[in-house]
């Protein structure tokens, strides 16, 4: 008698859990396609002032990747490169669709799902700056590089300061760096592409490291002295920042 009561409840629970897994799986697949196409739309925004094919491209991809489980896709409220609250280049899209999870109860098979994305196109920053007068372009300004610890803050140092001589320096990875230094055997940065930041001990090291390498506890970078002062750095008490 107890088995006759408990077994149907157990089976219903198992089936419910299985259908929930199916529903979540379909939602994740659709959301992946939705966000991936949104990334593409955002990346291409600087080249195309309008993109009338986004809705059809998104619908075709979702149908193509979920031919059995998704139906009745409706892409609504598609706004492309509009301004809101002072932010330019905004994009928003509403996505409505139904998931056919094929429940045993046939009168409620199509579950409605609603998703919305709001993001910004890669159109760059819009600055309302006055152009520099020609006479200002011809003026020569003094340039002096100093060295700082960007993670620690505090002081700025001169090139020969002993406080920075033993610490790694941030530099862009290039063919020249690869020829002068070997990849670290701990963090294995050989897979890093040229143009990314790596870290080298100029005075004593023979390898280059990732920023996450345990050997790179802190590092130094060079910036203009004027910028260092604007950031709140003060001269080193030992070298005076020179």
KEZA-118291 format. One line per 10 residues: number of its first residue (from 1); for each residue x negated, y, z of C-alpha. Coordinates in steps of 0.05 Angstrom, whole numbers, plus 5000, padded with zeros to 4 digits. Each point is the difference from the previous one (the first is absolute). Layout:
REM residues N
NUM	X,Y,Z; ...
***
This chain:
REM residues 242
1	5000,5000,5000; 4944,5048,5019; 4961,4983,4936; 5062,5014,4958; 5003,5070,5030; 4926,5017,5002; 4979,4972,4933; 5042,5046,4957; 4977,5060,5040; 4928,4978,4992
11	5008,4991,4925; 5033,5068,4993; 4942,5032,5038; 4948,4966,4956; 5036,5021,4936; 5008,5071,5025; 4926,5005,5015; 4983,4972,4931; 5045,5050,4965; 4971,5057,5041
21	4929,4979,4978; 5024,5000,4928; 5031,5069,5008; 4937,5030,5031; 4956,4968,4947; 5042,5031,4944; 5000,5068,5035; 4924,4998,5006; 4992,4982,4927; 5045,5056,4978
31	4968,5051,5047; 4931,4981,4974; 5022,5014,4929; 5034,5064,5022; 4939,5028,5036; 4951,4976,4947; 5039,5036,4945; 5005,5061,5045; 4924,5001,5007; 4993,4997,4925
41	5050,5057,4992; 4964,5041,5052; 4932,4989,4968; 5025,5020,4931; 5037,5062,5025; 4943,5047,4982; 5004,4978,4927; 5075,4997,4989; 5046,5058,5019; 5059,4952,4991
51	5007,4924,5001; 5068,4978,4975; 4980,4927,4994; 4986,4987,5074; 5070,4975,5015; 5002,4950,4943; 4928,4978,5013; 5015,4987,5074; 5065,4963,4985; 4968,4956,4947
61	4943,4982,5047; 5046,4981,5058; 5044,4958,4955; 4939,4968,4968; 4969,4980,5067; 5066,4979,5032; 5043,4974,4942; 5046,4956,5043; 5004,5035,5068; 5012,5074,4982
71	5058,5031,4963; 5036,5066,4990; 4940,5046,5006; 5019,5073,5005; 4945,5053,5003; 5031,5066,5022; 4979,5070,5024; 4935,4997,4961; 4967,5068,5010; 4933,5012,4968
81	4949,5054,5021; 5046,5044,5040; 4984,5047,5058; 5023,4990,5071; 4981,5037,5064; 4941,5033,4965; 4973,4934,4973; 4994,4996,4925; 5000,4939,4955; 5047,4957,5042
91	5034,4938,4970; 5059,4962,5030; 5037,4938,4976; 5059,4961,5027; 5003,4926,4984; 5064,4958,5008; 5005,4927,4982; 5033,4935,5021; 4967,4936,5022; 5033,4935,4980
101	4980,4952,5055; 5053,4949,4980; 5033,4987,5066; 5046,4940,5007; 5055,5052,5013; 5009,5022,4929; 5040,5063,5013; 4940,5036,5031; 4939,4983,4960; 4976,5068,4976
111	4970,5040,5057; 4991,5074,4985; 4931,5030,5014; 4981,5074,5001; 4928,5027,4997; 4974,5071,4994; 4930,5028,4986; 4977,5071,5007; 4928,5014,4979; 4957,5052,4967
121	4969,5000,4931; 4925,5007,4992; 5004,5070,4970; 4947,5032,5044; 5006,5058,5047; 5028,5066,4978; 4960,5057,5029; 5020,5073,4990; 4929,5027,4999; 4976,5063,4968
131	4946,4987,4948; 4930,5020,5022; 4977,5066,4969; 4942,4994,4951; 4956,5044,5042; 5009,4953,5060; 4980,4941,4956; 4934,5035,4984; 4982,5011,5073; 4948,4954,5029
141	5017,4970,5067; 4953,4965,5048; 5010,4925,5006; 4973,4960,5058; 5015,4927,5013; 5005,4974,5071; 5013,4931,5027; 5058,4979,5045; 5029,4938,5032; 5072,5001,4971
151	5025,4948,5050; 4970,5034,5061; 5005,5075,4984; 4963,5050,5043; 4935,5025,4971; 4969,5010,4931; 4927,4982,4988; 4943,5016,4954; 4970,4950,4950; 4941,4982,5045
161	5037,4997,5066; 4982,4937,5040; 5073,4992,5020; 5019,4981,4929; 4937,4968,4974; 5016,4931,5028; 5073,4999,4977; 5028,4976,4933; 5021,5050,4948; 5063,4998,4959
171	4987,4997,4925; 5035,4981,4936; 4983,4931,4974; 4965,5002,4933; 4951,4961,4958; 4944,5039,5031; 5022,4982,5071; 5006,4927,4980; 4930,5002,4972; 4972,5030,5064
181	5039,4961,5052; 5026,4929,5007; 5071,4983,5023; 5007,4986,5075; 5004,4926,5016; 5051,5013,5055; 5054,5043,4966; 4984,4976,4929; 5013,5066,4963; 4976,4974,4932
191	5073,4997,4977; 5010,5074,5010; 5006,5038,4935; 4956,5059,4981; 5028,5067,5023; 5021,4975,5069; 4966,5021,5064; 4947,4956,5031; 4952,5013,5058; 4923,4995,5000
201	4947,5009,5052; 4954,5047,4962; 4941,4998,5047; 4996,4926,5016; 5052,4959,4963; 4996,4959,4937; 5074,4983,4992; 5066,5036,4989; 5062,4987,5043; 5075,5007,5001
211	5029,5051,5047; 5031,4944,5040; 4934,4964,5010; 4983,4990,5074; 4931,5028,4985; 5030,5067,4981; 5020,5025,5068; 5000,5073,4977; 4974,5036,4938; 4982,5069,4976
221	5023,5041,4940; 4976,5065,4971; 5045,5060,4992; 4991,5075,4991; 4981,5036,5064; 5057,5049,4989; 5050,4942,4996; 4971,4968,5063; 5010,5064,5038; 5072,5006,4974
231	5013,4930,5026; 4977,5019,5069; 4930,4970,5000; 4946,5037,5039; 4924,4999,4990; 4960,4942,5028; 4966,5020,5065; 4936,4965,4978; 4990,5022,4928; 5046,5059,4998
241	5035,4972,4939; 4942,5018,4954
***
